[in-house]
Structure formats: C-alpha cells, structure tokens
Amino acid sequence: MKPLRQSEPSRLQQCMAVLFVLLMVGFGFVQAVHVHDALAGQSSSPASHCSLCVVAHHAAAVVPVSVAPMPVTEVAVLAQSDPQPESRQQVGATFIRPPPPSL
C-alpha cells in the first residue's frame, strides 16, 4: 500500500471535486436552455413569474460602506505620590476583637 502524502487529495476529496464540477455544469446548462416560449409574445416581462429568472436578472443593491468612528483615547499624566512605607489605617484599642474564651 502506498503512503498518502499531504499534497495528494484523498479519494473523498476527488469525488467531491468531481461532484461540484458536475453540479456547476448542470446549473450552467439549465441557465443556458431556460426559456419561456409561451410568454415571449406578451408585452409584460416574461421573467417576472419565474424564480430562476428573477434571481438571474436581479441587480445587486449597492450600499455605501459605513465605517465606525475611531475611538479617541486621551492620555493623562498623573502625579505619582511617594510610596507608603507603613499602613495608614488607624484602629483604636477599643475596636480590637477580644481573645476567644477559654474552655
């Protein structure tokens, strides 16, 4: 058995590629031979009733691209204070928790 290299497509990939090529050829054939003989003599548009014709002749809507505004960031320089060598929290002696009762 021959080892499979990464550059070689697998059997499934080959089958899927052939299937999609045949699908595209089929769609192209249907579009090429698709006509409306019964409606060709009328003054109204013959493509107004057929969904395939409506999709094939529909122009894409042009929409202007809107861009979100760029956020503005402001940089402020803050004055640095001296480092705090010890705690500034002051706790009075009356607020300290009492020791647990001995049993």
LINVENHU-V918381 format. One record per backbone hydrogen bond with DSSP energy under -1.0 kcal/mol. NH is the residue of the N-H (numbers start at 1). CO is the residue of the C=O. E is the energy in kcal/mol with one decimal. If there is no record, write none. Layout:
# LINVENHU-V918381
nh->NH co->CO e->E
nh->NH co->CO e->E
This chain:
# LINVENHU-V918381
nh->14 co->10 e->-2.1
nh->15 co->11 e->-2.3
nh->16 co->12 e->-2.5
nh->17 co->13 e->-2.2
nh->18 co->14 e->-2.3
nh->19 co->15 e->-2.4
nh->20 co->16 e->-2.4
nh->21 co->17 e->-2.1
nh->22 co->18 e->-2.5
nh->23 co->19 e->-2.2
nh->24 co->20 e->-2.3
nh->25 co->21 e->-2.3
nh->26 co->22 e->-2.4
nh->27 co->23 e->-2.4
nh->28 co->24 e->-2.4
nh->29 co->25 e->-2.4
nh->30 co->26 e->-2.5
nh->31 co->27 e->-2.3
nh->32 co->28 e->-2.0
nh->33 co->29 e->-2.1
nh->48 co->45 e->-1.3
nh->54 co->50 e->-2.4
nh->55 co->51 e->-2.1
nh->56 co->52 e->-2.1
nh->57 co->53 e->-2.1
nh->95 co->92 e->-1.1
